[in-house]
Amino acid sequence: MVQVKSPKSVARPITEEADFLKLKNIDHVHFYVGNAKHAMYYWWKAYGFRPVAYSGLETGNREFASYVLESGHIRFVLSSAYGPSSSLAAHHLLHGDGVKVIALEVDDVEKAFEATTSRGARPAWEPREERDENGRYRTSAIHAYGDVLHAFVDRSEYSGVFAPTYRPLEMEANSAGLVAIDHMVGNVQLGKMNYWVNWYHQVMGFRQLLHFDDKDISTEYSALMSKVMENGTGRIKFPINEPAEGKRKSQIEEYLDYYYSPGVQHIALQTGDIIATMEKLHANGIEFLRVPDAYYDLLPERVGKIKENLQSIRELGILVDRDDEGYLLQVFTRPIQDRPTSFVEIIQRRGARGFGKGNFKALFESLELEQEKRGNL
């Protein structure tokens, strides 16, 4: 039986000193994949992202093919190598499809690079700029957990569609209503969660928002621990998960076994109408986790009155949770590739700032059922 307790808030005030990076938003998320064209088609037709740019042999890029897709304020970049000797190909060989770069928009990439590396970050590349007829595109980058990089991006003097070597694509999409990245979750090894929590605080100026321990998220068989880090404005949230010791293998251990290192476990995508979004995603063939029907029998008593139709909530498999500030609706996909690694969360917030504490029991047991089917529990 899962036992769920209230998350522990950390009383650490946001100060100007702590928020030294002044991050504006998540500029883009860059996936390294096996076949960029196939991956583009998946996000285009299944999730309703609009392809807006392409880079490849035809644009002078001899190293990899790359597509940029957008939905609302979300921007994904999907790239695959042309040959077996590149670092991109090596990354995909080890990890399969996965997030390589989480790019953050800043006013000054040099200051961001100097501030983070002086606080202990390992540099990935020093401040640099790329030029074309559309202006200057500036970036720098540091290493985070696993093979993930945080890139700092300044596109204030760049008017092109994305970056040099990328040309516009004129392709229409049937939007599913996904508008923003709510949070991105990183999985790390046992004993490393606090290391990366401290890293985000010291190196990036983030603060700890919530803490869930193995008593909060556990079953008879497995458990995990999680701490949620956010930047000074609260717009960027990075929960960090680690496995906890249990009788069998946790979902975090399964991820680490198949990804072969820490990495991004899932991306939570916001919608303003989860009913309409889910109807479109179901019609497009996206597979979601299902919790037992008994969950919905108890839902009205547990969360009280909500605006959404309860029958639609049940039929679409949507989870609901309430906190002191409102409620949220969320649902989780099955893995988005053959390896049981990364997946997607769809979330709508109606005031709530939490992460679905009341849904941990049903969700965790559903995940364990999936692991059992794969022979990995």
C-alpha positions in Angstrom: 0.0 0.0 0.0 1.3 3.5 -0.9 1.4 6.0 1.9 1.3 9.6 0.9 2.2 12.5 3.2 2.2 16.2 2.7 5.2 17.6 0.8 7.8 19.4 2.9 8.3 23.0 1.9 11.7 24.5 2.4 11.7 28.0 3.9 14.4 29.6 1.7 13.4 33.0 0.5 14.0 34.0 -3.2 16.6 36.8 -3.2 18.2 38.9 -5.9 21.5 37.3 -5.1 20.0 33.7 -5.5 18.3 34.6 -8.8 21.6 35.8 -10.4 21.0 34.1 -13.8 17.7 36.0 -14.4 16.5 33.1 -16.6 13.6 34.2 -18.9 12.2 30.8 -19.9 13.0 27.5 -21.5 14.1 28.5 -25.0 14.0 24.9 -26.4 14.5 21.3 -25.6 16.9 19.4 -27.9 16.4 15.7 -28.4 19.0 13.4 -30.0 17.1 10.7 -31.9 17.7 7.9 -34.3 15.7 9.3 -37.2 14.8 13.0 -37.0 12.3 12.8 -39.9 10.4 10.0 -38.2 10.5 11.8 -34.8 9.3 15.0 -36.4 6.3 13.2 -37.9 5.5 11.7 -34.5 5.4 15.0 -32.7 3.6 16.7 -35.6 0.9 14.2 -36.2 0.5 12.7 -32.7 0.9 15.7 -30.4 0.0 18.5 -32.8 3.3 20.3 -32.9 3.9 22.5 -36.0 7.2 21.9 -37.8 8.7 25.4 -38.3 12.4 24.9 -39.3 14.8 22.4 -40.8 18.6 22.1 -40.9 20.5 19.5 -42.9 22.6 18.8 -46.0 20.4 21.2 -48.1 21.1 24.1 -45.7 24.9 23.5 -45.4 24.7 21.3 -42.2 26.9 18.3 -43.0 26.8 16.8 -39.5 23.1 16.1 -38.7 19.5 16.5 -39.8 17.4 18.6 -37.5 13.8 19.7 -37.2 12.3 22.4 -35.0 8.7 22.1 -33.9 6.5 24.4 -31.8 3.2 24.3 -29.9 2.3 27.4 -28.0 5.4 28.5 -26.2 7.0 25.0 -26.4 9.9 24.5 -28.8 11.4 21.1 -29.5 14.5 20.4 -31.6 14.9 16.8 -33.0 18.3 15.9 -34.5 19.9 12.7 -35.8 23.4 12.1 -37.1 24.4 11.5 -40.7 27.3 9.2 -39.8 28.3 6.8 -37.0 31.4 8.8 -35.8 29.7 11.9 -34.4 29.0 12.6 -30.7 25.3 12.7 -31.6 25.4 9.1 -33.0 27.3 8.0 -29.9 24.7 9.6 -27.6 21.9 7.8 -29.4 23.7 4.5 -29.5 24.0 4.6 -25.7 20.8 6.2 -24.6 18.3 5.8 -27.5 16.1 8.8 -28.1 16.5 11.3 -25.3 16.9 14.9 -24.2 20.5 16.2 -24.7 20.1 20.0 -24.2 17.7 22.0 -22.1 18.3 25.5 -23.4 17.5 28.5 -21.2 17.0 32.1 -22.5 19.2 34.7 -20.9 20.2 38.3 -21.7 23.9 37.6 -21.7 25.4 34.2 -22.4 28.9 35.3 -21.3 27.7 36.4 -17.8 25.6 33.2 -17.4 28.6 31.0 -18.4 30.9 32.9 -16.1 28.5 32.9 -13.2 27.8 29.1 -13.4 31.3 27.9 -14.1 32.7 30.1 -11.3 30.3 28.3 -9.0 31.5 24.9 -10.0 29.7 24.0 -13.3 31.7 22.0 -15.8 31.8 23.9 -19.1 30.5 22.2 -22.3 31.3 25.1 -24.6 32.4 28.6 -24.0 30.4 31.6 -25.2 30.2 31.6 -29.0 28.1 33.2 -31.7 26.8 32.0 -35.1 26.0 34.5 -37.9 24.0 34.5 -41.0 21.9 37.1 -42.9 19.4 37.1 -40.0 21.9 38.3 -37.4 23.9 36.9 -34.4 22.8 33.8 -32.4 24.7 33.5 -29.1 25.1 30.5 -26.9 27.2 28.9 -24.2 26.6 25.6 -22.2 27.4 23.7 -19.1 27.1 20.0 -18.1 24.3 18.9 -15.8 23.3 15.4 -14.6 24.3 12.5 -16.9 24.9 13.6 -20.5 22.4 16.5 -20.2 23.6 20.0 -21.0 22.1 23.4 -20.0 22.7 25.8 -22.9 22.3 29.6 -22.4 20.7 31.3 -25.4 20.5 34.9 -26.4 18.6 35.5 -29.6 18.0 39.2 -29.1 20.0 40.0 -32.2 18.8 37.1 -34.3 15.6 37.4 -36.5 15.8 34.0 -38.2 13.3 31.2 -37.7 15.6 29.4 -35.1 19.4 29.6 -35.7 21.9 29.7 -38.5 21.7 26.8 -41.0 17.9 26.4 -40.2 15.4 27.4 -42.9 11.7 27.9 -42.4 9.2 25.1 -43.1 5.7 25.9 -44.2 3.7 23.1 -42.6 0.3 23.2 -40.9 -0.6 21.3 -37.8 -3.8 20.2 -36.0 -3.0 21.6 -32.6 -3.7 19.6 -29.5 -3.7 22.7 -27.4 -0.3 22.2 -25.7 0.9 25.6 -24.7 3.9 25.5 -22.3 6.4 23.3 -20.4 5.2 23.0 -16.8 8.2 21.1 -15.5 11.0 18.7 -16.5 12.0 15.7 -14.3 15.5 14.4 -14.1 16.3 10.8 -12.8 19.6 10.4 -11.0 21.3 7.5 -9.2 20.6 6.4 -5.6 22.4 8.9 -3.3 22.8 11.6 -5.9 19.6 13.5 -5.5 20.9 15.9 -2.8 24.1 16.4 -4.8 22.1 17.7 -7.8 19.7 19.6 -5.6 22.7 21.5 -4.1 24.2 21.9 -7.6 21.0 23.6 -8.9 21.0 25.8 -5.8 24.7 26.8 -5.8 25.4 26.8 -9.5 22.0 27.9 -11.0 20.5 29.9 -8.1 17.4 27.7 -7.9 15.6 27.1 -4.7 13.9 24.0 -3.3 10.1 24.1 -3.6 8.9 20.7 -2.5 10.4 17.5 -1.1 8.9 14.0 -1.3 10.7 11.1 0.5 10.4 7.3 0.3 7.6 7.4 2.9 5.6 9.8 0.6 6.0 7.7 -2.6 6.3 4.0 -1.9 4.5 0.6 -2.3 5.1 -2.8 -0.9 7.7 -3.3 -3.7 9.5 -0.1 -4.6 9.9 3.6 -3.7 11.5 6.8 -4.9 12.4 10.2 -3.5 12.0 13.6 -5.2 12.9 17.2 -4.7 11.5 20.0 -6.8 13.9 22.9 -7.7 12.7 26.1 -9.3 14.3 29.3 -10.6 13.7 32.8 -9.0 10.6 33.6 -11.0 9.1 30.1 -10.5 8.6 29.7 -14.3 11.2 26.9 -14.6 10.8 23.8 -12.4 13.2 20.8 -12.4 12.2 18.0 -10.1 15.1 15.6 -9.3 14.2 11.9 -8.6 16.3 9.1 -7.2 15.4 5.5 -6.4 14.9 4.4 -2.8 15.7 0.9 -1.6 12.8 -1.6 -1.9 12.0 -5.2 -2.4 12.0 -4.9 -6.2 13.2 -2.5 -8.9 11.7 1.0 -8.9 10.6 2.9 -12.0 13.8 5.1 -11.5 16.1 2.1 -11.5 14.3 0.7 -14.6 15.0 4.1 -16.4 18.6 4.1 -15.4 19.1 0.5 -16.5 17.8 1.3 -20.0 19.1 4.9 -20.4 22.5 3.9 -19.1 22.9 7.1 -17.1 20.9 9.8 -15.4 18.7 11.8 -17.8 15.4 13.5 -18.4 12.6 11.2 -17.3 9.6 13.2 -18.4 8.4 16.6 -19.7 5.1 17.9 -18.4 3.2 19.9 -21.0 0.5 22.4 -20.0 -2.8 22.7 -21.7 -5.7 25.1 -21.0 -8.3 22.4 -21.7 -7.2 18.9 -20.8 -10.5 17.4 -21.9 -10.1 18.7 -25.5 -6.4 17.9 -25.5 -6.9 14.4 -24.4 -9.7 13.7 -26.9 -7.3 14.8 -29.7 -4.4 12.8 -28.3 -6.5 9.7 -27.9 -7.7 10.0 -31.5 -4.1 10.4 -32.6 -3.2 7.1 -31.0 -1.2 8.3 -28.0 -1.1 5.6 -25.3 -1.7 6.6 -21.7 -1.4 4.9 -18.3 -4.7 3.9 -16.7 -5.5 3.7 -13.0 -8.1 1.3 -11.6 -11.7 2.4 -12.0 -12.1 2.5 -8.2 -10.0 5.7 -8.3 -12.9 7.5 -10.0 -15.5 6.2 -7.6 -13.7 8.0 -4.7 -12.7 11.1 -6.7 -15.7 13.4 -5.9 -15.3 12.9 -2.2 -11.5 13.3 -2.3 -11.2 16.5 -4.5 -14.6 18.1 -4.1 -16.3 20.1 -6.9 -14.4 20.7 -10.1 -15.4 22.4 -13.4 -14.8 19.4 -15.6 -17.3 16.7 -16.4 -16.5 13.7 -14.1 -17.7 11.2 -16.7 -15.2 12.6 -19.3 -12.5 12.6 -16.6 -13.2 8.8 -16.1 -13.4 7.9 -19.8 -10.2 9.8 -20.6 -8.2 8.4 -17.6 -7.4 11.9 -16.2 -6.2 12.2 -12.6 -7.2 15.0 -10.3 -5.6 16.4 -7.2 -6.3 19.5 -5.0 -4.1 21.6 -2.8 -4.7 24.8 -0.7 -4.6 27.0 -3.9 -6.8 25.0 -6.2 -6.7 21.8 -8.2 -4.8 20.2 -11.1 -5.6 17.6 -13.7 -2.9 15.4 -15.1 -2.3 12.2 -17.1 0.9 10.3 -18.1 1.8 8.6 -21.4 3.5 5.3 -21.8 7.2 5.6 -22.9 7.5 7.5 -26.1 10.0 5.0 -27.6 10.7 1.3 -27.3 13.1 1.6 -24.3 11.1 2.2 -21.1 12.7 5.5 -20.4 11.2 9.0 -21.2 7.5 9.7 -21.2 5.2 12.8 -21.3 2.8 14.3 -18.8 -0.2 16.4 -19.8 -1.2 18.8 -17.1 -3.8 21.6 -16.5 -3.6 23.8 -13.5 -6.6 25.4 -11.9 -4.7 27.3 -9.2 -2.8 24.3 -7.8 0.9 24.7 -7.6 1.7 21.1 -6.5 2.5 18.0 -8.5 -0.4 15.6 -7.8 0.5 14.3 -4.3 -2.9 12.7 -4.0 -2.4 10.7 -7.2 0.9 9.2 -6.3 -0.6 5.9 -5.0 -2.7 5.2 -8.1 0.0 6.4 -10.5 2.8 4.5 -8.9 0.9 1.2 -8.8 0.0 1.7 -12.5 3.6 2.2 -13.3 4.5 -1.0 -11.5 2.0 -2.9 -13.5 3.7 -1.7 -16.7 7.1 -2.7 -15.3 5.7 -6.2 -14.4 4.5 -6.7 -18.0 8.0 -5.9 -19.2 9.6 -8.3 -16.7 11.4 -5.4 -15.0 9.7 -5.1 -11.6 
